[in-house]
Amino acid sequence: MTESLATPAATVALSSPDIAWMLVACALVLLMTPALAFFYGGLVRSKNTLNTMMMSFGALGAVGLVWAVAGYSLAFAGDAPWLGGTAHFFLRGVGLESAGGLPPLLFMAFQGTFAIITAALISGAVVERMRFGAYLTFISLWVVAVYAPVCHWVWGGGWLARLGALDFAGGTVVHVNAAAAALVAAIVLRPRAPYARQALLPHNVPFVLLGAGLLWFGWFGFNAGSALAANATAALAFVNTLLAPAATLLTWMLLDRFRTGRVTAVGAATGIVVGLVAVTPAAGYIGPMDAILLGAIAAVPSYFAILWRSRSRLDDSLDVVAAHGVGGLTGAMLAGVFARPEFGGTAGLLAGNAAQVGVQALAVLAVLAYSAAVSLALLTLMGAVARLRVSGREEAVGLDVPLHGEEAYGSGEGAILILPPAGRDPRPARAPAPALDSSLWGTA
C-alpha cells in the first residue's frame, strides 16, 4: 500500500480518474469475500455448506461495521509507532475533502474491504466445528485487537513502515496475519471428530473453481487498487497479478502430475490462490518477469506444506496456513529479493540491498508472533465464558440445519427443517466414501 490517505491534504485537488478507479477497486475487493465463500463452501462436506459460506458473508456485516466504528481509526488515525488513535471513531473527521486526490471516506471503505476478507480467511481453519456466534464475536474482536494494530504498523505510519518493510497489498497485514490466527484457532478448537479416520473430501469442486476464478478477478482490485491511483504503479500491479498466479498454477499442475500422475481441479484452484497470495506483497515493487519467477517459486513450499498438513494432526480444515501463511511469507520474503528501485523505489537483494531481506523477515516474524499471541488470548477468554465449539450431535448432523435451519441441497418442497433427536441423521443413508488419497484437496 502506498502512502496513507487518512489525513486530508488540501493542496491536492480531488482526482476524478483516481476516484473512479478506486470505486471500482473497492467493489472488486468486496466481491472477493463472496468469492471466498464459494471457494470454501465447495471444499467442505455438503451438510456444512451453508454454515461455511455464512462465515464469509457474516464477516461482511460484523467486520464492516466494526471497521467503521473503531478499526479504521485505530489503524490510520495519528502516526504513533504502535497504534493509531481514537480521532476517527464513528468516522469523525472522515469526509469528502481531498487527501492525496481521494476522499478519506473512500479510502476508509477500500481499507474496510481488506479488513473484511482478512477476517473471513480465518474461518477456513475452523469450519465444520465452530459455533457461528462465537466465530462472529472472535473476528469482531480480532479486527480491533490484531488487524488494526498490524495495519497501522505497516500502512498507517507505524514502526514497520518506518523500517521500510515492503507490503504492497497485504502479504503480512492480510495473509500472514490471518494465517497465524487460523493456526491458533485450529489448535484451540481441536480436530473435527472424523479427522484422520476418514477422508473428508470436497463436495462441490465446481464451487471451488468458481470461487478461485472470482477471487482472481477481485484480486485485480486488491493489488492494482493498492496503488491508490489510476497510474503506472496500478498497471504494474495489475500485470503482476495476471502473471504470477499463472506461473504458480502451471507449476502446481506439474507438481501434481509428477507426484500422482493426475492434475486435480482443486489443486489447480489452490495453486491460483497461492500465486495471488504470494504476489500481493510484491505486486508494485517488482517487474513482470520477476513476478513470473516469484509465482513459480511460491508453488513449491505451499504444495509441500499442504502435503505435510494432510499427514499431521493439525486440522487446518481448508489449509489457511499452507496457502495464505506459507504463501504470504514466501511472497513477503521474495519482495525483499526482487524489489527494484525503478518500480517501487526500493532496492531488494538482487538490486544490491541485502538488508531489505532482513527487514522483511522481521516484519513477518513480528506479525506472526503478535497475531498468534493475541488470538490465543482472545480465544482463551472467550472459551472461559462461552462454548466455542458446537456439540458432538450438531457436528454429526452437520451445521447447516442446527445453526441456520436450512440445507444447501434440500428437497425444494419448502419443508421446515427441525433438528432430529440425538443420534438420528435426517439425510438418507449413503455408502461410505471410498478411501481416496485426499492430500492437496484441502480437507484431508
C-alpha positions in Angstrom: 0.0 0.0 0.0 1.4 3.4 -0.9 1.2 6.4 1.4 -1.8 6.5 3.7 -4.6 8.9 2.7 -6.2 9.1 6.1 -5.0 12.7 6.6 -6.5 15.4 4.3 -4.1 17.2 2.1 -5.9 20.4 0.9 -3.1 21.2 -1.5 -4.0 18.3 -3.8 -7.3 18.5 -5.7 -9.7 15.6 -5.9 -8.9 13.5 -8.9 -11.9 12.2 -10.8 -10.0 9.4 -12.7 -8.4 8.2 -9.4 -11.8 8.3 -7.6 -13.4 6.3 -10.5 -10.7 3.6 -10.4 -10.8 3.3 -6.6 -14.6 3.0 -6.6 -14.2 0.0 -9.0 -11.3 -1.4 -7.0 -13.3 -1.2 -3.8 -16.2 -3.1 -5.3 -13.8 -5.7 -6.7 -12.2 -6.3 -3.3 -15.7 -6.6 -1.7 -16.6 -9.3 -4.2 -13.6 -11.4 -3.0 -15.4 -12.2 0.2 -18.4 -13.9 -1.5 -15.9 -15.5 -3.8 -14.1 -16.9 -0.8 -17.5 -18.2 0.4 -17.8 -20.3 -2.8 -14.2 -21.4 -2.6 -14.5 -22.6 1.0 -18.1 -23.8 0.6 -17.2 -26.3 -2.1 -14.3 -27.7 -0.1 -16.4 -28.9 2.9 -19.0 -31.7 3.2 -22.4 -30.9 1.9 -24.0 -30.8 5.3 -21.9 -27.8 6.2 -22.0 -25.8 3.0 -24.3 -23.0 4.2 -22.6 -22.6 7.5 -19.2 -22.4 5.8 -20.4 -19.8 3.3 -22.2 -17.8 6.0 -18.9 -17.4 7.9 -17.7 -15.3 4.9 -21.0 -13.5 4.5 -21.3 -12.9 8.2 -17.9 -11.1 8.1 -19.3 -8.6 5.6 -21.7 -7.4 8.3 -19.7 -7.8 11.6 -16.3 -6.7 10.4 -17.7 -4.0 8.1 -19.4 -2.2 11.0 -16.6 -2.7 13.5 -14.1 -1.2 11.0 -16.3 1.9 10.5 -16.8 2.4 14.2 -13.3 1.8 15.6 -11.0 -0.3 13.4 -10.2 2.4 10.8 -9.3 5.0 13.5 -7.0 2.5 15.3 -5.3 1.8 12.0 -5.0 5.2 10.4 -5.5 8.0 13.0 -2.2 9.5 14.0 1.4 8.4 13.4 2.3 6.7 16.7 4.6 3.7 16.2 2.3 1.0 17.6 -1.3 2.0 17.3 -3.5 4.8 15.8 -5.8 6.9 17.9 -9.5 7.5 18.5 -9.8 10.7 16.4 -11.8 8.8 13.7 -14.1 6.7 15.9 -17.5 6.6 14.4 -16.0 8.1 11.3 -15.5 11.5 12.9 -13.5 13.7 10.6 -13.6 11.2 7.7 -15.2 13.3 4.9 -15.2 14.1 1.2 -12.3 16.6 1.1 -9.1 15.8 -0.8 -6.5 13.5 0.8 -3.9 12.8 -1.9 -6.6 13.2 -4.5 -9.1 10.8 -2.9 -11.8 11.5 -0.3 -10.8 9.9 3.0 -14.3 8.3 3.1 -13.5 6.3 0.0 -10.1 5.3 1.4 -11.8 4.1 4.6 -14.2 2.0 2.6 -11.4 0.5 0.5 -9.4 -0.4 3.6 -12.6 -1.9 5.1 -12.9 -4.4 2.3 -9.4 -5.6 3.2 -10.3 -6.0 6.9 -13.4 -8.0 5.9 -11.7 -10.6 3.8 -8.8 -10.9 6.2 -11.1 -11.9 9.0 -13.1 -14.2 6.7 -9.9 -16.1 5.7 -9.6 -17.3 9.3 -12.8 -19.3 9.0 -11.1 -21.8 6.7 -9.3 -23.3 9.7 -12.4 -23.8 11.9 -15.2 -24.8 9.6 -17.5 -27.7 10.4 -17.0 -27.3 14.2 -17.0 -23.7 15.5 -20.2 -22.0 16.8 -21.4 -19.3 14.4 -21.9 -16.7 17.1 -18.5 -17.4 18.7 -16.9 -17.0 15.3 -18.5 -13.6 14.6 -17.6 -12.5 18.1 -14.0 -13.6 17.7 -13.4 -11.9 14.3 -15.0 -8.7 15.5 -12.7 -8.6 18.5 -9.7 -9.7 16.4 -10.1 -6.9 13.9 -9.8 -4.3 16.7 -7.1 -6.1 18.7 -5.0 -7.6 16.0 -5.8 -6.4 12.4 -6.0 -2.7 13.1 -2.6 -2.5 15.0 -0.8 -4.6 12.4 -2.4 -2.5 9.6 -1.1 0.6 11.5 2.4 -0.8 11.8 2.7 -1.4 8.0 0.4 1.1 6.3 -0.5 3.6 8.9 2.9 5.1 9.5 3.8 2.7 12.3 7.2 1.1 13.2 7.4 -1.4 10.4 6.6 1.4 7.8 9.5 3.4 9.3 11.8 0.5 9.0 11.0 0.3 5.3 9.1 -3.1 5.3 7.6 -3.8 1.9 4.0 -4.9 1.8 2.2 -3.5 -1.3 -1.2 -5.0 -0.7 -1.2 -7.3 2.3 1.3 -10.2 2.4 1.9 -9.6 6.1 -1.1 -7.4 7.0 -3.6 -9.8 5.4 -2.3 -13.2 4.8 0.4 -13.9 7.4 -1.8 -12.2 9.9 -4.9 -14.3 9.2 -2.9 -17.5 9.0 -1.3 -17.0 12.4 -4.8 -16.5 13.9 -6.1 -19.5 11.9 -3.3 -21.8 13.2 -4.1 -20.9 16.8 -7.8 -21.3 16.3 -7.4 -24.7 14.7 -5.3 -25.9 17.7 -7.7 -24.4 20.3 -10.8 -25.8 18.6 -9.2 -29.3 18.1 -9.7 -31.5 15.1 -13.1 -32.5 13.7 -14.5 -35.7 15.0 -13.7 -37.8 11.9 -10.4 -36.2 11.2 -7.6 -38.6 10.3 -10.1 -41.5 10.5 -11.9 -40.9 7.2 -11.3 -38.8 4.1 -13.1 -35.5 4.3 -13.4 -34.7 0.6 -14.7 -31.6 -1.2 -18.4 -32.0 -2.0 -18.6 -29.4 -4.9 -15.5 -28.9 -7.0 -17.2 -26.5 -9.5 -17.9 -24.2 -6.5 -14.2 -24.3 -5.7 -13.3 -23.4 -9.3 -15.9 -20.7 -9.4 -14.6 -19.2 -6.1 -11.0 -19.3 -7.4 -11.9 -17.6 -10.6 -13.9 -14.8 -8.8 -11.0 -14.4 -6.3 -8.6 -13.8 -9.2 -11.0 -11.3 -10.7 -11.4 -9.4 -7.5 -7.7 -9.6 -6.8 -7.0 -7.1 -9.6 -8.7 -4.5 -7.4 -6.9 -5.8 -4.3 -3.5 -5.4 -5.8 -3.8 -2.7 -8.5 -6.2 -0.7 -6.3 -3.4 -0.6 -3.6 -1.6 2.0 -5.8 -4.5 4.3 -4.6 -4.5 6.0 -8.0 -5.1 5.2 -11.7 -1.4 5.3 -12.5 1.6 3.3 -13.8 2.0 1.5 -10.5 -1.5 0.3 -10.7 -0.8 -1.0 -14.2 2.3 -2.8 -13.0 0.5 -4.4 -10.1 -2.4 -5.4 -12.4 0.0 -7.2 -14.8 1.9 -8.9 -12.0 -1.4 -10.1 -10.6 -2.0 -11.8 -14.0 1.4 -13.3 -14.5 2.4 -14.6 -11.0 -0.7 -16.8 -10.4 -0.4 -18.1 -14.0 3.1 -19.3 -13.1 2.0 -20.8 -9.8 -0.9 -22.6 -11.5 1.4 -24.2 -14.1 4.0 -25.2 -11.5 1.3 -26.6 -9.2 -0.2 -28.7 -12.1 3.3 -30.1 -12.9 3.9 -31.0 -9.3 0.6 -32.8 -9.2 1.3 -34.6 -12.4 4.8 -35.8 -11.3 3.6 -36.8 -7.8 0.3 -38.5 -8.6 0.1 -38.8 -12.4 -3.1 -36.6 -12.3 -3.8 -32.9 -12.3 -6.6 -32.2 -9.8 -9.1 -29.3 -10.2 -8.9 -28.5 -6.5 -5.1 -28.5 -6.7 -5.3 -26.1 -9.7 -7.7 -23.8 -7.8 -5.4 -23.9 -4.8 -2.4 -23.0 -7.0 -4.1 -19.9 -8.3 -4.9 -18.7 -4.8 -1.3 -19.3 -3.6 0.0 -17.4 -6.6 -2.3 -14.5 -5.8 -1.3 -14.5 -2.2 2.4 -14.6 -2.9 2.5 -11.8 -5.4 0.4 -9.5 -3.2 3.2 -8.0 -1.0 5.5 -7.5 -4.1 3.0 -6.5 -6.8 4.0 -2.9 -7.1 7.7 -3.4 -6.4 8.9 -6.0 -8.9 9.0 -6.4 -12.7 6.7 -8.7 -14.7 9.4 -11.4 -15.3 10.3 -11.4 -11.7 6.6 -11.8 -10.9 6.6 -15.0 -13.1 9.6 -16.3 -11.2 8.1 -15.4 -7.8 4.9 -17.3 -8.7 6.7 -20.4 -9.8 8.9 -20.5 -6.7 5.9 -19.9 -4.4 4.1 -23.0 -5.6 6.7 -25.3 -4.1 6.6 -24.5 -0.3 2.8 -24.3 -0.2 2.4 -27.5 -2.1 4.5 -29.5 0.3 3.1 -27.6 3.3 -0.3 -29.0 2.3 1.1 -32.5 1.9 2.6 -32.2 5.4 -0.6 -30.9 7.0 -2.6 -33.7 5.4 -0.5 -36.3 7.2 -0.4 -34.4 10.6 -2.8 -34.0 13.5 -3.3 -30.3 12.6 -6.9 -29.9 11.4 -6.5 -26.6 9.5 -9.5 -27.7 7.6 -9.0 -25.7 4.3 -5.3 -25.1 4.6 -5.3 -21.4 5.5 -1.8 -21.8 7.0 -0.3 -23.6 3.9 -1.9 -21.4 1.3 -2.1 -18.0 3.0 0.6 -18.3 5.7 3.3 -20.0 3.8 2.3 -18.2 0.5 2.3 -14.8 2.2 5.6 -15.5 4.0 7.2 -16.6 0.7 5.9 -13.6 -1.2 7.0 -11.2 1.6 10.5 -12.5 1.6 10.8 -12.6 -2.2 9.6 -9.0 -2.3 12.8 -8.3 -0.5 14.8 -10.2 -3.0 13.2 -9.0 -6.3 12.3 -5.4 -5.4 13.7 -2.9 -8.0 14.1 0.8 -7.5 12.8 1.6 -10.9 9.4 0.2 -9.9 8.6 0.8 -6.3 11.6 3.0 -5.3 13.2 0.3 -3.1 16.1 -2.0 -4.0 16.0 -5.6 -2.9 18.7 -8.2 -2.7 19.2 -8.6 -6.4 19.5 -4.8 -6.8 22.3 -4.7 -4.2 20.3 -4.2 -0.9 20.6 -7.4 1.1 19.4 -5.6 4.2 15.9 -5.5 2.8 15.6 -9.3 3.3 16.3 -8.8 7.0 13.6 -6.1 7.2 11.1 -8.4 5.5 12.0 -11.3 7.9 11.5 -9.0 10.9 8.1 -7.9 9.6 6.9 -11.4 9.1 8.1 -12.7 12.5 6.6 -9.7 14.3 3.2 -10.1 12.7 3.2 -13.9 13.3 4.1 -13.5 16.9 1.7 -10.7 17.7 -1.3 -12.2 15.8 -0.8 -15.7 17.3 -0.4 -14.4 20.9 -3.4 -12.0 20.9 -5.6 -14.6 19.0 -4.8 -17.2 21.7 -5.6 -14.7 24.4 -8.9 -13.8 22.8 -10.0 -17.4 22.2 -8.9 -18.4 25.8 -11.0 -15.5 27.3 -14.0 -16.3 25.1 -13.7 -20.0 25.9 -13.8 -19.2 29.6 -17.3 -17.6 29.3 -18.9 -19.5 26.4 -18.6 -22.6 24.3 -16.5 -22.1 21.2 -17.3 -25.5 19.6 -20.6 -27.0 18.6 -21.9 -30.1 20.3 -21.0 -33.5 19.1 -24.6 -34.1 18.0 -24.6 -30.9 15.9 -21.3 -31.8 14.3 -22.5 -35.2 13.4 -25.7 -33.9 11.8 -23.9 -31.0 10.1 -24.1 -27.4 11.0 -26.5 -26.1 8.3 -29.7 -27.4 9.9 -28.9 -26.8 13.6 -27.3 -23.4 13.2 -29.2 -21.9 10.3 -32.4 -24.0 9.9 -31.6 -24.6 6.2 -30.0 -27.1 3.8 -27.8 -26.2 0.8 -29.4 -29.1 -1.1 -32.8 -29.7 0.2 -35.9 -31.3 -1.4 -37.1 -28.0 -2.7 -40.6 -28.5 -1.2 -40.2 -25.7 1.4 -40.4 -28.1 4.4 -39.4 -26.6 7.8 -36.2 -28.2 8.9 -36.1 -29.4 12.5 -33.1 -30.8 14.3 -33.8 -34.6 14.8 -33.5 -36.4 18.0 -29.9 -37.2 19.2 -28.3 -40.0 17.2 -30.6 -39.6 14.2 -29.3 -38.2 10.9 -32.1 -36.7 8.7 -30.2 -37.4 5.5 -30.7 -40.6 3.5 -28.2 -43.3 4.2 -25.3 -43.4 1.9 -22.5 -45.8 1.2 -19.2 -44.8 2.9 -16.8 -42.7 0.8 -14.1 -44.6 -0.9 -10.7 -44.5 0.6 -9.0 -42.0 -1.7 -5.8 -40.0 -1.4 -7.1 -36.7 -0.3 -3.8 -34.8 0.1 -3.9 -31.4 -1.7 -7.7 -31.5 -1.7 -7.8 -29.0 1.2 -9.9 -31.1 3.5 -7.9 -34.2 4.4 
